[in-house]
Amino acid sequence: MDMQQLLTEVVNLKASDLHITVGLPPMMRLHGSLKPFEGWNRLTPADTEAMITGLMSPDVLKRFDEDGEVDFLIRDPGRGQVQGERLPPAHVGRGGVQGDTHRDQVP
């Protein structure tokens, strides 16, 4: 499963958040509780970096390099959008990204 599959699963399950953090498996906030994705091991720094940078445009990556953290938005027409915040290792102790999902249409 790659990052796009994780995002699809988050949307399909109507989870509110996706957390990608070094040292933990990918996590989702489902019904108010953080739950790990089944079948995933703890993410290494290389895993996390590859997953996160694959979502970010060159401009967003440049802003992260300059500022040490960055907010970004991923839109997927028909499914919704993910608002992400990439944090440096010093901020969370491990580094990673948190994303909040928003549907295109509110039920």
C-alpha positions as CSV (number, residue, x, y, z in Angstrom):
1,M,0.0,0.0,0.0
2,D,1.4,3.4,-0.9
3,M,0.4,6.9,0.2
4,Q,-2.4,7.2,-2.4
5,Q,-3.8,3.9,-1.1
6,L,-3.6,5.2,2.5
7,L,-5.4,8.4,1.5
8,T,-8.1,6.4,-0.3
9,E,-8.6,4.2,2.7
10,V,-8.9,7.3,5.0
11,V,-11.6,8.8,2.7
12,N,-13.4,5.4,2.3
13,L,-13.5,4.9,6.1
14,K,-14.5,8.5,6.7
15,A,-11.5,8.9,9.0
16,S,-10.7,12.5,9.9
17,D,-6.9,12.4,10.0
18,L,-3.9,10.6,8.6
19,H,-0.6,10.6,10.6
20,I,2.7,9.6,9.0
21,T,5.4,9.6,11.7
22,V,8.8,8.0,11.9
23,G,8.9,5.1,14.3
24,L,5.1,4.4,14.1
25,P,2.9,2.6,11.5
26,P,0.7,5.0,9.5
27,M,-2.2,6.0,11.8
28,M,-5.7,7.3,11.1
29,R,-8.2,9.1,13.4
30,L,-11.4,7.1,13.2
31,H,-14.4,8.0,15.4
32,G,-12.1,10.1,17.6
33,S,-9.4,7.5,18.3
34,L,-6.0,7.0,16.6
35,K,-5.8,3.6,15.0
36,P,-2.9,2.0,13.1
37,F,-3.4,0.8,9.5
38,E,-3.4,-3.0,9.5
39,G,-0.4,-4.8,7.9
40,W,2.0,-1.9,8.3
41,N,5.3,-1.9,10.2
42,R,6.8,1.0,12.0
43,L,8.0,3.6,9.4
44,T,11.7,4.3,9.1
45,P,13.0,7.8,8.4
46,A,13.5,6.8,4.7
47,D,9.9,5.4,4.4
48,T,8.5,8.6,5.9
49,E,10.5,10.9,3.7
50,A,9.6,9.0,0.5
51,M,5.9,9.0,1.4
52,I,5.8,12.7,2.3
53,T,7.9,14.1,-0.4
54,G,5.9,12.2,-3.0
55,L,2.9,14.3,-2.1
56,M,4.6,17.7,-2.1
57,S,5.2,19.9,-5.1
58,P,8.7,21.4,-5.7
59,D,7.5,24.7,-4.4
60,V,6.2,23.2,-1.1
61,L,9.4,21.2,-0.7
62,K,11.5,24.4,-1.1
63,R,9.3,26.2,1.5
64,F,9.9,23.2,3.9
65,D,13.7,23.4,3.3
66,E,13.6,27.1,4.0
67,D,11.2,27.3,6.9
68,G,11.5,23.9,8.6
69,E,7.8,23.2,8.4
70,V,5.1,23.7,5.8
71,D,1.3,23.5,5.3
72,F,0.0,22.1,2.0
73,L,-3.2,21.0,0.3
74,I,-3.9,18.0,-1.9
75,R,-7.1,18.0,-3.9
76,D,-8.7,15.0,-5.5
77,P,-11.8,16.0,-7.4
78,G,-14.8,13.9,-6.5
79,R,-13.2,12.5,-3.3
80,G,-12.2,15.6,-1.3
81,Q,-8.9,17.1,-0.2
82,V,-6.2,16.6,2.4
83,Q,-4.7,19.5,4.2
84,G,-1.3,18.6,5.4
85,E,1.3,19.9,7.9
86,R,4.8,18.7,7.6
87,L,6.7,19.1,10.8
88,P,10.5,18.9,11.5
89,P,11.9,16.2,13.7
90,A,12.7,18.7,16.5
91,H,9.0,19.7,16.7
92,V,7.5,16.2,17.2
93,G,10.6,14.3,18.3
94,R,10.4,12.1,15.1
95,G,9.3,14.2,12.1
96,G,6.3,13.4,10.0
97,V,3.1,14.8,8.5
98,Q,-0.5,15.1,9.7
99,G,-3.3,15.4,7.2
100,D,-7.0,16.3,7.8
101,T,-9.5,15.0,5.2
102,H,-12.3,17.2,3.9
103,R,-15.0,15.9,1.6
104,D,-16.0,17.8,-1.5
105,Q,-19.7,17.5,-0.4
106,V,-20.8,17.5,3.2
107,P,-23.5,14.8,3.7
